[in-house]
């Protein structure tokens, strides 16, 4: 729905000069489409790989080497171990972090916060396997919440694995309808990397979102304590104390829920990601043209941004 992006199905042989920018998903790049091969002044690559970090030496982490591109957006920016921050790989120049965003299809009619029947919702899939993204913090948090539900004897807590999007961002209305019934949603980043659908899915529902620490922030950044509640996924007491506080202070929870929803919907939908991508690409392109000592033949975009 971006007003300045017009997607086309292009036949092979379409000349690149027809476009200001060419945005290629990593799957299309790997298929070898000629438009996605080499163009340091037009090609934008969006790479959604989970665990192909920039410092991988046992395999090529890129789907198209950054030197072939104008700008390369990489997901899986931070390395985590056992569900906790480990380190930030050094990525080559021209590689920028990217994260998921909110799809407009997720924005169902909301139930007023104080009328929602589920007090706490956690739908995390969890596993004890070291290689699984559902291990680490996700396994710990799901286990702790299951124990708290029994300890507090709260039938309004819904702690049960579920998923509603998957790798392709498919829409499951039942899954989102369930989340819209929750006052508080507890989620957690994957075990080995940062960035997942669940954080954005949760924020899109108007619930107060609790999520563990993450360092890959998109502009403008979400603020803990303002737009969501941050907890330590290796510390049960930290999670329990914060959750109990907001259950006992529903007005405080409602304020954060509304702030997070409004901020995410107005600044972190898919259209906003595209805006930022094009703005970054335009800046890099202008810098390269200026550095080349060649006449600047780049057409200034019409009001609202460049077209693709």
N, C-alpha and C positions, 0 to 999 in steps of 0.2 A: 503493500500500500504506500510505498514511498513516492512522493509526487515527482521526483526527478530521476527515478530509476525505471527504465522501461525494459523488462526482460524480453529476449527474443530467442527462438530456436534458430540457430544459424547454420546454414550449410557450410561444409568444408570449402575453403577457398574464399570466404568472405574477407575482404581487405581490412586490416587492423586500423588503417587511417580513418575509417568511418566512425571511430569511437574515441572519446576522451579517455575513458578508462575501460578496462576489461577485468571483471571480477570473476575469478574461478574458484570454485570449491575444490578442496583437495582431492575428492573422488574424481572430478572431471579432469584435473591435472594429471592424475595417475593413468587415465585412459589415453592420454596423449593427444588431446584435441589441439590442432595447430595454433588456435588463438591463445591457448594456455601454455605455450612452450617458452617463448623468450621475447620479452619486451620491457626493457628497463624504464620506459617512460609511460607505459599504460597498464602493465599487468599487476593486478592485486590478487594475491593468493590468500585464501582463508583456510587455515589448517586446523581441523577439529580433533586431531588425534589426542587420545588421553595420555599415553605414557611415553611417547617419543620425544623425550626432552632434548634440549639443545646441546647437551654434552654427551649424548650417546655415541660411543665409539665402536660398539659392536654391530651397529646398523645405521643406515642413513635415516636421520630423524626428519629430514625434509621430504616433501613430495615434489618440490621443484626448488633447486638451489636458489637461495635468496639473491644471488648475483644475477639471476635471470629475470628478476622482478623489480617493479617500482617499489613495492612495499609488501611485506609478508606478515600476516597476522597469525599468531601461534597460540593455540590453547594448550593447556598442560604446561603452564609457565613455571610453576613452583613444584619442587620435589618434596614429598612427604614420606615419612617412615612411621609405620604403625599408627597412621592417622594423625600424626603431628608434623608441624613444619620441620624440614630438614635443611634445605638450602635452596638458593636461587641459581640455576645454571647461567653461565655467561653465553648469551646468544649473540650471533653475528650482528653487525650493523645492518639496519634495515628491517630487523625482526621486532615486532611489537606484540604485546599481550592482547588477547581477546577472550571474552567470556560469552556465555549464552545470554539471552535476553527474554523478555516477556512477549509471547505471541498474543495478538489481539483476540484470537479464538478462545483464549483462556479466561477472558474477562466476562464471566457470567454475572447475572444479577446477584448482588450480594445480599446476605441476610444481615440485618442490624447486629452489631457485635454482641450486645448484651442479651440478644435473643438466641444465640447459637447454642445448640444442645450438647456439643462435645467440649469438655473443658480442656483436654490435652489430646492432641493427635500426633502419632508418630507412625509413619508407614515405611520406615527404612527396612530394606532387605539387609540381612546381616549374615556373616559367615566367620568361621574361625580360621579359614585358610589364609596363609600369608600372602598369596598372590591375588586374592580376591579383592576387588574394590569395596566389597561389603564388609570387610574385616576391620581391624583396628578400632578407631573411634566409633564407627557405626555399630559394630558388634557390642562394644561396651555400653554405649548410650541406650541401645534397644534393650539390653539386659537390665540396666539400671531402672529404666522406665517401667519395664514389666514387673520388677520387684516393688517399685513404688506404688504401682496400681494395686497390688495385693496388700501392701502395708497400709495404704491410705483407704483402702476399700472404697474407691471412687468409681462407680459404674459409668461415669461420664468420660473417663479416660479411655481412649481408643488406641491401643498399641498393637498394631497388626501390620505385617509387611504388605505393601501394595505398590504398584507403579502404574503410571498412566501416559507416559510419553515414549520412552525408549529412544534408540539412537536416531530415529528419523523425525522426532518431534511429533509423532502421531497423537491425535487428540482423543482422549477418553473422557466423555462427559461425566460418567459415573465417578471417576476418580476425582475430578475437580469439584463435582457436587459434594462429595464427602468432605473435601478440604474447606469448602465454603461453610460447612456446619461447625467448624472448629474455632474456638477462641484463641487457643495457643497451638502452634505447630512447632514441634522440635525436629530439626533436621541436622545433618552432619556432612561434612565434606568427605569425598572418597578417601580410601586408605593411602593411596600412593601419589595422588596429584590433587590440585585444586581446580574447582570449577565443575559444577554439575547443574542439571536441570532443576533439582528439587528446591534449591534456594529461591530461584525465580518463580517457580510454580507456587511456592508458599506465599511469597510476597504479593503475588497477583490476586490472592483470595481475600485480603483484608484481615487475615488473622495476625496476631502478634507472633513474630517468627523468632525462634531461638536457634542459633547456629554457632558452631565452634569457630575459632579464629581462622580467617583467610586473608591473604596478603595481596592477591591479585585483584585490584580494584579498578573498575572502569570509571571514567569521568562522566558526571561528578560522583565522587565516592559515597557509598553508604556509610553512615555514621553509627557505630555501636552505641546503644543507650538512647538513640534518637529514632533510628529507623528499624532497628532490630536489637535483640538481646544476645550478647556474646557470652559463651561459657567455655570452660576448659574440658575438652572431651577425654582427658586423662584423669580428671578429678571429679569423682562422684559427688562429693560434698558441694562443690561449686555449682554443679547442675541442679542438685536438689534444693539448695538454699534459694537460688534465683527463681526456680520454678515455683516453689512454695510461696515466695514473696508475691509474685504476680498473680497467683491464684487467690491470695488473701487481699490483694490490692487491685481489683479489677479495673478501676478507673485509670490507674497508671498504665495497666496493660492495654487498655483501649486507646489511650493517647499514642502509644508507640505503634500499635497496630495501624491506626489511621495514618500516622506520619509515614510509616514504611510503605503502605499501600499507595498513598498519593505521590510520594517521591519516586517509587519504582515505576508506576504507571505513566507518570509525566516525564520521566527522564531515562528510563531503562527498558523501553520497548524495542522491538527489532528495528523500527524506523530510526530510533536514536543511535543504535549501533551503526547503521548504514551512514547516517549523518557524520558521525565521528570518523568512520573509515574514510569517507570521501574527503573530509577536511584534512586528515593526516596525509592522505595521498596527494592532495592538491599542494600542500606545503612542501612535501618532499620533491614533487615534480618541479615546482618553481625553483627550489634550491638547486636541483640538477641542471636545469636550463641556465640558471645564472652562472653556475660553475663551469659550464661548457664553453662559454664565450661565443656561443652561437646566437643568432637572432632569436628572440623569443617569439615563436610562432603559435604559442598556446593560446587558444581562444578563451577569453575570459568567460566564465560561466554566467548564465543568466541568474537573476536574483533567485536565491533559494538553493543554489548549489549546482555542481556539474552534472551533466547527463551522461548516462552510460548506454 
